[in-house]
């Protein structure tokens, strides 16, 4: 009886909506930023096999960490590569040898792991009010939704078609609104000539080992910036996504595992894996599953999808790059609308924190970057400062 009941619960957890959410999250992560790593590798003069190994290592790290954490905590914990870190490497990777860069990747992973083991980041996250965390989530995701409207300037038919399909789906088949919009987008892109599958060779990708070097300049120019970017632009908003949707898992074991995985996979090219923010919201929001306790299944699907991507990293890279950017950003925006609405609702729920939450939302949504640190960090700083300044005076003083 218990076995039959367990199988039934498993089937209920892994339904079509969790599969679609996992697929959309994977699609969003790869198609939106994979080109950054290819650009960084080409700028540094890496071979095709080294770039393929880089992607292979990241996909394996993302798959293993996502599966371990999501199954362990029954929480949709999504682990991805550092997209801001990949952008950073476009300019910094060509300035050092590849071996020294690998050493810097290991150094960054070590710093992340130590941060997790000491619990310092967890104490910081706990001090951030729930309203500011929700506002931070809404601000980050709002930028993605806004890009869909900007993309409409170039491909209005594609965006409008996907948007109308999503609205009709929400009216008649709400569970399948996102996959229907994705199907409509693919059909429109195909018939209008926006999407042309490239000719690729589906041969398995083999990792390529690089012996790490040790260079102080590489540690300073690559290792430290990667660590700062990972903590402020990935792990901080990633925890905000989890907290905003009601998941109270500790940050310490997540950082410890991802830091260790980054260190182990660095000799194969991986520049680091971290908590997801934007793609994670696809799995933590109501579109993934109506029952929050079952949304971890969407992250499991995402982890499983990374395994074949790792196996055929070279071929799938070409396929992902061929996808129209407008289609990718539109389906991501539509999948995130529910999370944006929930974030704004929670952010504005407490009248005493409403102004600070609004400031957090505005700064996070602005995309501002100061001192090479992204808007997510500055949104938290601005919100906490506003909350402190607007705090009512103690009448006893």
N, C-alpha and C positions, 0 to 999 in steps of 0.2 A: 504493500500500500504506500509506504513512504517513497519507494522508488518511482512508482507511477505518479505520485503527487509532485515529486521533484522534477520529473520530466515535463509535467504539465506547466509548472511554474517557469521552467526554462523556456518553453515554447511561448509562453505569455510575455516573457521579458524580451526575447529576440523576435520581434515582429517586423512587419514591413517598414513601419515608420522609423524604427531604430536603424534598420539597414540603410534607408534613404539618408537619414541624418549622418550616419557614418560615412557614406559615400560622398555626400555634399561637403562634409568637413575635410575629407581627404582631397577632393577635387579642388576646393578653395585653397588649401595649403600649398599644394604642388603647383597648380597652374598660375597662382598669383605671384609666387616668389622663386620658383625653381630657376628661372632665367637669371636671377641675381647671382646664384652660385656658378652658373655656366659663364657668365660675364667675368666674375672674379677669377675663375680658373683660367680662362683664356687670357685675361690681362696679365696673369702671373706666368704664362707660358707653360701651363700644365698640359700633359698629354690627354687624349680622349679617355684612355684607360684610367688615369689618375682622377679625372673628373667623375667618371662612372663609379670608381671605388668610393669617392667622397659621398656620392648620392646613396650608394649601397650601404655604407656604414651608417649614415643618418637614418635611412629607412629601417634598418635592423634595430638601431637604438630606439627609435620612436615606437616600433612595434612591440619590442620586449618591455620597455618601461610602461607603455600604455596598458598592456595586458596585465602586467604584474600589479600595478597600482589600482587599476579599475576593478580587477577581480578581488584584490586584497581588501579594499575598502567599500566595494559595491557602490562606487561613486564614479561619475563620468570624468575621470582625470585623463586629459588628453596631453600627450607629450609630442612636441614638434621641434624642428630645428629653429635656431634663432634667425628670423628674417632680418631684423636690424643688424645682426652680426654679419650676415651675408653681404648686406649693403656696405657695411664698414670695410669688409675685406676687398671690395672692388678697388679701393684706393690704397689700402695698407698692405695687402698680400704681395704686390709686385715689388715692394721695397725691401723684402727680406728673402732669404732662401726658403725653399719649401720645407726643408728639414727643420729650420729654426721656427717656422710658422707652426709646424706640428708640435714642437716643444711648447710654444705659447698656448696652443689649444689645450694641452695637458695641464698647463699651469692654471688656465681659466677653469677647467673642470675641477681641479683641486680646490680652488677658492670657493666654488659653488658648494662642493661637498663639505668643506669645513664650515661654511655658513649654515648648512643644514644640521651638521652635528652639534654645533654650539647652541642652536636654537635662537640665535639673535634675530633672524628674519621673522620667525614665528612671533616673537614678542612685538616686533614692529607692526605686523599685520593685525594683531589683536587690538592694537590701539586705534586703528582706523575705524571710525563709526560706520555702522551698517549703511546709513544714508549716503555717505561719501563713497563707499565701495560700490553701491548701486549706481550712483551718478557717474563714477569712473567707468563702469561697464557700459552704461548707456552712451557716454561720450565717445568711447573707443568705437563702438559698433555704429554709431551715427555717422561717423566718417565713411564707413563702408557703404552704408545706404545712400549717402550723398553722392558717392562716386557713380552709383547706378544712374542717377539723374544726369550727371555730367556725361556719362557714356551715351546717353540718349541723344546727345547732340550729333554724334557720329552715326549711330545705328538706331534711329528712332523706331523703325518698324520692329526690330528685334526686341527692344526693351518694352515697347507698348504691347506687343504680342505676348510676351512672357508675363507682364503685369496683369493684363486682362485674363489670361489663363489662370493665374494665381487667384485673382478675385473670384472668378467663377468657381474655382476649386474650393475656396474657402466657403462659398455659399452652398455648394451641393456635396462636395466630397472633401471636407476639411483635412482629413488625415493624409490625403494624397495631393494637396494643393501644390506643395513644393516639387514632387516628382513630375506632376503634370506640367508645371511651368518649365522644368528642365527639358522634358520631352518636346514641348512646343518650341523652346529656344533652339534645340538641336535641329529640329525639322526646318525651322525658318533659316537658320544658318546654313544648312545643307542646300536648300533650294535657292538661296540667294548667293551662293558661291563664297560664303564667308568661312566655311570650314571644309578643308580639303585634307584628308588623311595622308600623311607622308608615307613613303615607302621605307620600311625599316626591316632590319634583320632581328628576328626574335631569338637571339642567342643569350644564354645565361651570362650574367655579369659576375666576374671574379674579383674579389678585393685585392688591392695592391698595397703591400706593406712598405712604409717609409720609416727609416730609423730616425727618431727625433733628434734634433739638435738643441743646443742651449745657447741662447744669445740674450743678453740683457736688453738690448735695443728692441728685440722682438717681444720680450715679455712686457716691456713698457708700451710699445706702440701697438701691439696686437692683444696680448694676454689681458692686461688691465682694462682696456676699452671694451673688450668682449665681455668681461665679467660685469662691468657697470651696465652695459646695454642689456645683458641677460637678466640682471636683477630688476632694473627699472622699467624696461620695455617689454619683458616677457613674464617673469615670475610674479612681479607685483600685480599687474593687471590680470594675470592668470588666476591668482588667488582671489582677486576681486570678483571675477566671474563666478567662481565656485561659491564664495560667500554670498553674493547677491542672489543666487538661485537656491540658497538654503543649505549648502553643503559645508560642513564645519570640519573637514579633514585638516589635520596638522600639516603645515608647510615643511617641517623638518625632514620627515622621511622622504618626501618628494624630492627635495633638494639633494639629500644624501644620495639617493638612487640615481638621479639624473646627472649629478656631478661625477659619480663613479663611472657611469656608462660613458660619459663624455671623455673621461680619461682613458678608458680602455679602448674606445673606438677612434681616438685621435690619430694613432699611427696609421690608420686606414684612410684618413682624410677628414673625418668628421670634425667640424668646428664647434660642435656642442649641441646638446638637446636640452630643452627647457619646457616649462609649462606653456601650454597654448592659451591664447586669449580669445582672438576672433573666431578661429575654427572651433574652439572648445564651446563657445556659446551656442553653436549649432547643436551640440550634443547635450547641453545642460538646460536648454530652453524647452518650452511646451511642445514645440514641433517634433521633438525627438520621441516623446511619450507623454501621455497625460499624467501618468503616475511618476513623480520624481524619483521614487525608489527603483524604478526600472530603466532610467535613462543611462545607467552605466553600460547597458547593452549597446548603445550607439557608439560609445568609445571603444568597446570590444571589437565591433565591426571595423572601426577605423584602424585599430591595431592589426587586425587580421589582413586588411587590405594592403597594409604596408609590406607584408611578406612577399607577395608576388611582385610588388613594385621593386623591392630590393633584388629579387631574382633576375628581373629583366629591366634593371635600372637604365641601361643605355637606350633601349628601344622605347620604353615608356616616357623617357625624357623628351624624345622627339614628338611623341603623341601629345603630351601635355602642353608643350610649347605651341603646337599647331592649333589648340583651342582658341577661339576668338575671345579676347579679353573682355569684351562687352558681355558675352554670355556668362563667363565665369563670375564677374563682379555682380551681375544681375541676379544670378541664382543665389549667390552668397547673401546679397542684401535682402532678398525675399525670405530666405531661411532665418534671417536674424531679426526680422521685424517683431516677432513675439518677445524676444529677449530684450529688445530696446524698450518696448512698451512696459514690460515688467520692471526693468531697471528704473525708468522714469517714475513709475508708480511708487516704488519703494523709496526712491530718492526724495520725493515730495511729500511723503506720508507724515513726517514729523515737522510741524510748523516751526519749531525752534531751530531746526537745522536746515530749513528749506533754502535760505539764501546761500549758505556755505555749499550745499549740494549743487545749487544752480551754478555757482562759480566753478566747482569741480567739473561739472558737465561741460561748461563752455570752454575751459582751458583744455580739457582732454579731447574735445571734439575739434579743437582748432588745428591740431597737427603741428603746433609750435615745437621747435627744437632749440634748446639753449645749452651751450657747453657740451654739445654732442649727446645730450640726454633728451629723450622724447617727451611728448606731451603727457603721457600717462603719469610719469613721475611728477611733473610740474602741476598737473591737475590735483594730485593728492596734496602737494605742498600748499597750493593756493587755497584749497578747501579747508585744510587744517588751520592755516593762518586765519582765514575768515571766521571759522568757527570759534577760534580763541578770542579774536577781537570783538565778535558780536555776542560773546557769552555774557549773560546778564550779571550785573554786579551783585555781590553778596550783600543783602540789606543789613547784615550784622556788622559790616566793616565800615 
